[in-house]
Amino acid sequence: MRRLLLPLLLLGIVGCKGRKREAPPPQPIRLTLVAVGDLLMHQDVKRAAQENPNGYKGLWGDLQPLFEGADLVSGNLETPIAPRTGAPGRPFVFNAPAELPNALKASGFTVLSTANNHAFDQGTQGALETLERLESAGLSSVGSGRDRAEAETARILERKGVRIAFLAFTDLFNANLNQEGRGPWVRRLEEGALLQALRTARAQADLVVVSVHWGNEYEHLPRPRQRQLAREMIGEGADLVIGHHPHVLQPLEWIE
C-alpha cells in the first residue's frame, strides 16, 4: 500500500503546484455625475444671494452634500458674467456679478454649458468676458468659445481613468450674434452637425454627455421632435442627454 500511495500523493502535490489561481474580475468603475438645470440671474435670485449669509453658495446649500459626493457637477449657466463689459441686468436680460464663478467653483461645480438663449445678453464682449471669468475660477465651459472652432470642440475631462466628453448646444437664441470668422460663437443645434459631433466625441472618450437647451417653457413634457432627436443622439454614441430651458421638471427616459 505504501508503494502505491507515495506516487499518488506526489502527483497530487505536483498538480496543485502547477495550478494557477484565477484573478478576481476587476471591480467596475463607479462615477457620479450631478446635473442641475438653469442657473438663472433673475433680480430675485440676486437679491436672495445678497441677503444670504453665504452669498450665492448659500442659494443651493441644501444640495451641497450631493455636489460634494460627486465626481462631476454640471449645470447650464444661463447668464453672462460680464460686470466689466456689460450693463446691469434687467428683466429677461441677465448679467451676473463677479463673485458668481468662485461661488460655483467652491460649491463643487465642474463643467458649465454656456450654450443657451441668454448667452449674448451682454453682447459679444460679454460672452468673451464670461469665458475669461470661468477660466480664471478653474471652471470648464462648453458650448461657446472665442471663435467657432473653440465653441464646437468637445470638452473632455478625466476621472478615475475614464474620459468623459461634454458637448453643449442651444436650440434657442434671444439674439444670435454669431458671425462667421469674427468674434465669439455659441453652438447652435443643427441636426446633421450634432450627430457628426457625437460620432467624433465617441471616438475620443469613454462616455459622452450632451447638454441641450431646448423645449418650451413651463411644459411638463418634451415635444416629439425632442424625443426623436434624443433617440438619434443615443444611437450615435451619447450616453446621457441633459435637457433644460422649460424651468419645470420633465420625465426621465432610459433608452437601450
C-alpha positions in Angstrom: 0.0 0.0 0.0 2.8 2.4 0.8 4.4 2.0 -2.6 1.1 2.8 -4.3 0.2 5.8 -2.1 3.5 7.7 -2.5 3.3 8.2 -6.3 -0.3 9.2 -6.0 0.5 11.8 -3.3 3.4 13.2 -5.3 1.2 13.5 -8.4 -1.3 15.4 -6.3 1.3 17.8 -5.0 2.7 18.4 -8.5 -0.8 19.0 -9.8 -1.5 21.6 -7.1 1.8 23.4 -7.7 1.1 23.8 -11.4 -2.5 25.2 -11.0 -2.8 29.0 -11.2 -5.4 30.8 -9.3 -7.8 32.8 -11.4 -7.6 36.5 -10.8 -10.8 38.0 -9.5 -12.8 40.1 -12.0 -11.9 43.8 -11.9 -14.3 45.9 -9.9 -16.5 48.2 -12.1 -15.5 51.9 -12.0 -18.3 54.0 -10.5 -18.6 57.6 -11.4 -21.2 60.0 -10.1 -22.4 63.0 -12.2 -24.8 65.5 -10.7 -26.5 67.7 -13.2 -28.7 70.7 -12.4 -30.8 72.8 -14.8 -30.6 76.5 -15.5 -28.5 78.8 -13.3 -30.5 82.0 -13.8 -29.8 85.5 -12.7 -33.3 87.0 -12.2 -33.4 90.0 -10.0 -35.0 88.0 -7.2 -32.2 85.4 -7.4 -29.5 88.2 -7.0 -31.5 89.7 -4.1 -31.7 86.4 -2.3 -27.9 85.9 -2.7 -27.3 89.4 -1.2 -29.5 88.6 1.8 -28.0 85.1 2.3 -25.0 85.0 4.8 -23.2 82.6 2.4 -24.0 84.6 -0.7 -24.6 82.7 -4.0 -23.2 79.5 -2.5 -26.0 79.6 0.1 -28.7 79.5 -2.6 -28.1 75.8 -3.2 -26.8 74.9 0.2 -29.4 72.1 0.6 -27.8 70.4 -2.4 -24.2 70.8 -1.2 -23.9 67.2 0.1 -24.8 65.9 -3.4 -22.3 68.1 -5.0 -19.5 67.2 -2.6 -20.1 63.5 -3.1 -20.0 63.7 -6.9 -17.1 63.2 -9.4 -18.5 65.8 -11.7 -21.2 68.6 -11.3 -22.6 70.3 -14.3 -25.2 72.9 -15.0 -26.4 75.4 -17.6 -25.1 78.8 -16.9 -28.0 80.8 -18.3 -26.4 84.2 -17.8 -23.3 86.2 -18.9 -20.9 87.1 -16.2 -19.8 90.5 -17.5 -19.6 93.2 -14.9 -16.7 94.9 -16.7 -18.0 94.9 -20.3 -21.8 94.6 -19.8 -24.7 96.6 -18.4 -26.6 95.9 -15.2 -29.0 93.1 -15.6 -32.7 93.9 -16.2 -35.8 91.6 -16.5 -35.0 88.9 -19.1 -31.6 90.4 -20.0 -29.2 88.9 -17.5 -25.8 89.7 -16.1 -24.2 88.1 -13.1 -21.7 89.6 -10.6 -18.0 88.9 -10.5 -18.3 86.6 -7.4 -20.6 84.0 -9.1 -17.8 81.9 -10.7 -15.9 81.4 -7.5 -19.1 80.6 -5.7 -19.9 77.9 -8.3 -16.4 76.5 -8.0 -16.5 76.5 -4.2 -19.8 74.6 -4.4 -18.3 71.8 -6.4 -19.4 72.7 -10.0 -17.0 71.3 -12.6 -18.3 72.0 -16.1 -20.9 74.5 -17.3 -22.8 74.8 -20.5 -22.7 78.3 -21.9 -24.9 77.5 -25.0 -28.4 79.0 -24.3 -30.7 81.8 -25.3 -29.1 84.2 -22.9 -25.5 83.7 -24.0 -25.4 87.0 -25.8 -27.5 89.1 -23.3 -24.4 91.4 -22.8 -23.2 91.3 -26.4 -20.1 89.7 -27.9 -17.8 91.3 -25.3 -20.0 90.0 -22.5 -19.7 86.5 -23.9 -15.9 86.8 -24.1 -15.7 88.1 -20.5 -17.8 85.2 -19.3 -15.4 82.7 -20.7 -12.4 84.6 -19.1 -14.0 84.6 -15.7 -15.0 81.0 -15.8 -11.5 80.0 -16.8 -10.0 82.2 -14.1 -12.1 80.4 -11.5 -11.0 77.0 -12.7 -14.3 76.0 -14.2 -14.7 74.2 -17.6 -17.2 75.6 -20.1 -18.6 74.0 -23.2 -20.9 75.2 -26.0 -19.4 78.7 -26.6 -16.0 79.9 -27.4 -13.8 82.8 -28.5 -14.3 81.5 -32.1 -16.4 78.9 -33.8 -13.7 76.2 -33.6 -13.5 76.5 -29.8 -17.2 76.6 -29.3 -17.6 73.4 -31.4 -14.9 71.4 -29.6 -16.0 68.8 -27.1 -14.7 69.4 -23.5 -13.0 66.2 -22.4 -12.5 65.6 -18.6 -10.9 62.6 -17.0 -12.0 61.0 -13.7 -10.7 57.7 -12.3 -9.1 56.9 -15.7 -12.4 57.4 -17.6 -12.5 60.1 -20.3 -15.9 61.9 -20.4 -16.7 64.2 -23.4 -19.1 67.0 -22.8 -20.9 68.8 -25.7 -23.5 71.6 -25.5 -26.0 73.1 -27.9 -28.8 75.6 -27.9 -32.0 75.4 -30.0 -32.9 78.9 -29.0 -31.5 82.4 -29.2 -32.8 85.7 -27.9 -30.2 87.4 -30.0 -27.9 85.4 -32.3 -24.7 87.4 -32.7 -22.6 84.6 -34.2 -20.6 86.0 -37.1 -18.6 83.6 -39.2 -14.9 84.3 -38.9 -15.4 87.1 -36.3 -15.7 87.1 -32.6 -17.3 84.7 -30.1 -19.6 81.8 -31.1 -22.4 80.0 -29.4 -23.1 76.5 -30.7 -26.5 76.1 -32.4 -28.4 72.9 -32.5 -28.2 71.7 -36.1 -29.1 68.0 -36.5 -26.5 66.9 -39.1 -23.6 68.7 -37.3 -24.9 67.4 -34.0 -24.8 63.8 -35.0 -21.4 64.1 -36.6 -20.0 65.8 -33.4 -21.3 62.8 -31.4 -19.5 60.4 -33.6 -16.3 62.3 -33.2 -16.7 62.5 -29.5 -17.5 58.8 -29.2 -14.1 58.0 -30.8 -12.3 60.3 -28.3 -13.9 59.4 -25.0 -15.3 56.5 -22.9 -18.5 58.4 -22.1 -20.4 61.2 -23.9 -22.7 63.7 -22.2 -24.8 66.1 -24.3 -26.3 69.3 -22.8 -29.2 70.7 -24.9 -31.1 74.0 -24.3 -34.5 73.4 -25.9 -38.2 72.9 -25.5 -40.9 75.2 -24.3 -41.1 77.0 -21.0 -43.4 75.5 -18.4 -44.4 72.5 -20.4 -44.1 69.3 -18.4 -43.4 67.0 -21.4 -40.8 67.2 -24.2 -42.1 67.7 -27.7 -42.0 64.6 -30.1 -39.1 66.2 -32.1 -37.0 66.4 -28.9 -37.7 62.8 -28.0 -36.9 61.6 -31.5 -33.7 63.6 -31.7 -32.6 62.4 -28.3 -33.0 58.8 -29.5 -30.9 59.6 -32.5 -28.2 61.1 -30.2 -28.1 57.9 -28.2 -27.8 55.9 -31.4 -24.8 58.0 -32.5 -23.0 57.5 -29.2 -24.4 59.8 -26.5 -24.6 58.1 -23.1 -26.5 60.9 -21.4 -28.7 63.7 -22.8 -29.5 66.5 -20.4 -32.2 69.0 -21.4 -33.0 72.4 -19.9 -35.0 75.6 -20.6 -38.6 74.7 -19.6 -38.0 75.6 -15.9 -40.1 72.7 -14.7 -39.4 69.0 -14.2 -39.9 66.7 -17.2 -39.7 62.9 -17.3 -36.6 60.8 -17.3 -36.3 58.2 -20.1 -34.0 55.2 -20.2 -33.1 54.1 -23.8 -31.4 50.8 -24.5 
